[in-house]
Amino acid sequence: MRFVDYIAAGQDRGSLAVFLTLMATMLGASATLGVAAKAEAIGFPAIWWLASGSIGLALQGVLLAGRIRETGARTLPELAGKVAGTPARRLVAGVIAVAWPGVVGAQFAAAGSLVGALAGADASAAWPVPACAAAVILYTLLGGQRAVVRSDAIQMAVLALGFGGLFAWVFGGKCGGAGVAWGEVRWVSDAFGWREAALSVLTVGGAYFLGPDIASRSLLARDGRAARRAVLWASPALLAFAVGVVLAGMWAGANAPGPGNPLHRLAALLPWGLRWCLSAGLVAALLSSADTCLVNAGAIAANDLLGRGSVGAARAAVAAVGAAATALAIAGGDIIGILLKAYSVYTPGVVCPLAVAIVAGGVRRTGPWLAAVAAGGACGLAGTLWPRLAWLPAAGMGLSLLLALAATGGKGKE
């Protein structure tokens, strides 16, 4: 297998394949279980999590997807190096390398918890997390991005069947209960107003606009046109899914209250076949996000941090990241939560500077560009660590944007 096949699926995927792997990457634990739980708690405004993502995707499709693929880069840090220089490549790779074992570990923990519940295992059972992790690590290590893209197509079919059955049964009146009142379908509420919605568009939308795993799907396309088309298809598809899962969460809160996630409670109301389809869809959602995060982290470690362009090095990196992620998942959520804060550095710190560099075709002054990443990332991390400063990530994005624009001017590269 060639190195480009392992880390970028040969960069020969058509629009449909890119669309399916992109959707599978986005529909993970937060987009399914997380959004449903949020909808039960605050109502329809929970849609802003995925609606912000849909906006970010639309902007990516219009402004960036084609340009990303046309650079010829195979990873996002490599792309940063092409448009902003070697220091930018190392910096972006370092941020991802620090955060991604925690990101993968969170997916392993969620998948293990779900599989254990489906198998009837005791909550204290130790085997579900390492079992799920081992399965993902094995096929990802052996097949790389090609295996991930193939598995994503299968997982999306399972996910579509499971959630399609859920939506049809609930909204078709088969579960009984009262339907969601249209008066409750409001974009904002006292608990989640326009200020929170705007912050969501900036921070969450920014991650979908140029997040490392989401943007990496465009790098697999055969050309810029295929990448652009896939991203533009995914934007309305994500919004349509968001409407369904939010309304389902609201319906569960009104008609099937109780402990646990609303999707789990809804599954208990479905016929046996649909119940297992939904359960399989949830497992597929979690695994399809985990494998993408894992293979990207391994590819970046080998290609951009170690400078090793071999399949053996990439497989070793996938195994190392997978082992670290498994250990974090077994250790517990507190450690994972701490490591996930590193991801807060990425959106305010990297998204605006990298987007400006891509659109401008390069950076003329490296110093201001690196300062943009540092300033935005510091604001993002501070806003995450201190909830009273929740406005800082948005401010950091504005600051990083201004510095990045300054980096495109001047008399030449420093």
Secondary structure, DSSP 8 states (H G I E B T S, - for coil): --HHHHHHGGG-B-HHHHHHHHHHHHSSHIIIIIHHHHHHHH-GGGGHHHHHHHHHHHHHHHHTHHHHHHTT-SSHHHHHHHHH-HHHHHHHHHHHHHHHHHHHHHHHHHHHHHHHHHTT--TT-SSHHHHHHHHHHHHHHHHHHHHHHHHHHHHHHHHHHHHHHHHHHHHTTTT-S----GGG--S--SSS-HHHHHHHHHHHHHHHHH-HHHHHTGGGBSSHHHHHHHHHHHHHHHHHHHHHHHHHHHHHHHHS-SSS-HHHHHHTTS-HHHHHHHHHHHHHHHHHHHHHHHHHHHHHIIIIIS---SHHHHHHHHHHHHHHHHHHHHH-HHHHHHHHTTHHHHIIIIIHHHHHHHHHTS-S-HHHHHHHHHHHHHHHHHHHH-GGGTTHHHHHHHHHHHHHHHHT-SSS--
